């Protein structure tokens, strides 16, 4: 008999949402905050290819949020 492991989810008003959605949203919000800080400090122009840097930051923050909060 095999046991199935369900992915972690959160119950919000009777609907179950996967945890990875919240981790992704947290990663996006943290990246936006970092970008605003970089623009305010005028360091945004010094960053390499933004199309690689910002999605990488989202992935880094989302995975870190997952590890800190749900593992």
N, C-alpha and C positions, 0 to 999 in steps of 0.2 A: 504494500500500500504506500503510495507516494503522498507526501504532505506538500501542500501548496502554500507558499508564503505570499500573502497579499502585500502590495506596496503600501507604505504609510499614507494615511489620508486624514483629513480634518473634517469634522462635521460642522457645517455652517448652515443654520436654518433648515436642517433636514437634508441638505445635499452634501455629498462627500466630494472634496476637492483633493487632488494629489498634492503632497507636500512640495514637489518640485516646482509647482507653479508659484508658491510663495517664495521659494528660494530664488527663482528667476526674477520675480518682482523686486525682491530685496537687492539682488545684484544690479538690476537696472537703476534703482534709486540711489544706491551707493556710488555707482559710476557717474550718474548725473551730478551728484554732490561734488565728487572729485573734479569733474569737468568744470563746474562752476567755480571751484576754488582755483583751478589752473587758469581759467580765463581771467578771473579777478587779479591773479598774481602775474598775468601776462606771460605765462609759461606754456600756454596751449600751442603756440606757434613752434615751440622747440621740440614738441613730440614728433616722433617719426611718422610713419604712415598711419594716419588716424583710423583708417578702415580696418587695420589690424589691431591697433592698441586698444581702442574702446571695446570692441567685442571680447577681446582677451580679458579686459578688466571685468566685464560682466560675468564671464565664465569663472574667473578667479573668485570674485565676491560671492557668486551663487554657490560654488562648491565649498567655500569656506563657511558660509552661512549654514549649509547642510551639515557639515562636519561639527560645527560648534553647537548647533541647536538640536540636531536629530540623531546623533551617533553617540 
